[in-house]
Amino acid sequence: MKLSVQNSRIVLSIICQLYILLFVYAAVSKLLDFENFQVQLGQSPLLSSFAGSVAYVVPTLELIICGFLLSSRWRIIGLFAAYGLMVMFTAYIYIILNYSSFIPCSCGGILEDLSWNQHMFFNGVFIVLSVMAILLNNPEQNGKKYILLGIGGFFSIGLIATLFYMSENIMHHHNNFTRRFPHFPAVMDKEMDLQSDSYYFAGSDSGKIYLGNYTAPLQILEIDSTLKTKTIHRIKLDRMNLPFTAIQIKILAPYFYVVDGNVPCVFKGKISNWKASYVMRGDPYFSQFVPTDSSKIAFRTILKKTKTNTLGLFNLKDTTVIKFEPKLIQKQIDGVFDTDGQTLYDNQSKRLVYVYTYRNQFIVTDVNLKFQYRGNTIDTTAHAKLKVVTISSSGETKLAAPPLLVNKTSAVHNNLLFVASNLPGKYESLVMWKKASIIDLYNLDNRAYLLSFYIYDNDNKKMRSFCLEGNYLYALIGEKLISYKLRKSVTKNYQNEIIL
């Protein structure tokens, strides 16, 4: 039905007023809660990497379009701009609905109460209204308008698709320290009161968690994966006349290892009887170790020649054979404090990972310490921020100021690296840092950042370490051991998915 000139003007005016009301309301809502708007954009798979710019551009565009719509001279430009912006919003929602199920709405005010499908319908209605208004404004030029509508719609959809591709590539491989938090990838399951905070993770296997105890160094606490039962094992060594000062226990089933890098010495036994035999003693002294198979132990030592942290390999079948790889750990300042880190090993993927404590880097090698690649965590601290001084009277090297801690603790499981970060990223609430620890997840196969999740404090105490077993994460928080069920957003990234 063809409208009269007067009715066409009335309909056109109503549509313009609706758009002005919508855009003014949306822009003001975003600006009044600007910090939250930026956070929501930072979680978007399309806009994560551009959240800072988009947060300013979108409300500014909405207000500028309103200015065009208020002027009869520039109204047609405003209508085309409104049409293009609504097509972009709709394309954005379409990609969200088809490629993500956890991204929050980045709209303000009452529109946050709409579901994604309702929001899609809402946008569709306004697209129809904008097209109607464009055709009612100077209808004698409608032939050209159809072409412009097609070009404008194609451009708007193409722009959103391009942003999605670019943002995902930046997020996973060139991240500018913007974290992504899916909805509850790790859900608290059970907890056990250990009645002591002196426990550490010695290992896990076949649904069992093994905890060592700093105050009872030859004792192992075995806990089933459901945190229902626990058993205490007392380790017996065939030699006790050594000057032990820093005993550590590691378990790589069916074997366990008792070492003291200050002696140094290594004992090996089976978890079936918890009896360990002396297998080696002598240089070098070492500060960290991880067994990689029944006859090899990777360790970290300070090499006498260079006086820097170095990774090496013990061969328990021939204790005279010790392999050093001095080029793996790279010096920035002093070679000791600046290269501090955590040595990890995953028996499933047969990989060793060394995660630096004070810089955004980790090293990946095979089981024989053959270099594979250097990866980066998503924070921007590429150089360790330390103040190291040497005491002239004693020759000792010490830290003259508290260092900037980057990676607190880490764990590797299957093809994934879990890193508990100590730094807040962009668009993150500092309030959360007082309530939780953040774990960043990386894929060691394609070197990509995947996602992040919170491990909340318990009794005002933060997580000090964690390990992975099956589809569960186990964290030591204060005097408690707490298990967290990992959801599909995490487990779908396993090279060989584990189902328990």
Buried (B, 14 or more C-beta within 10 A) or exposed (E): EEEEEEEBEEBBBEBBEBBBEBBBBBBBBBBEBBEBBBBBBBBBBBBBBBBBEBBEEBBEBBBBBBEBBEEEEEBBEBBBBBBBBBBBBBBBBBBBBEEBEBBBBBBBEEBBEBEBEEBBEBBEEBBEBBBBBBBBBEEEEEEEBEEBBEEBBEEBBEBBBEBBEBBBEBBBEEBBBBBBBBEBBBEBBBBBEBEBBEBBBBBBBEEBBBBBBEEBBBBBBBBEBEBEEBEEBEBBBEEEEBEBEEBBBBBBBEBBBBBBBBBBBBBBBEBEEBEBBBBBBEEBBBBBBBBBEEBBBBBBBBBEEEEBBBBBBBBBEEEEEBEBBBEBBBBBBBBBBBBBBBBBBBBEBEBBBBBBBBBBBBBBBEBEBEEEEEBBBBBBBEEBBBEBEEEEEEEEBEEEEEBBBBBBBBBBBBBBBBBBBBBBBBBBEEEBBEEBBBBBBBBBEEBBBBBBBBBBBBEEEBBBBBBBBBBBBBBBBBBBBBBBBBBEBBBEBBEEEBEE
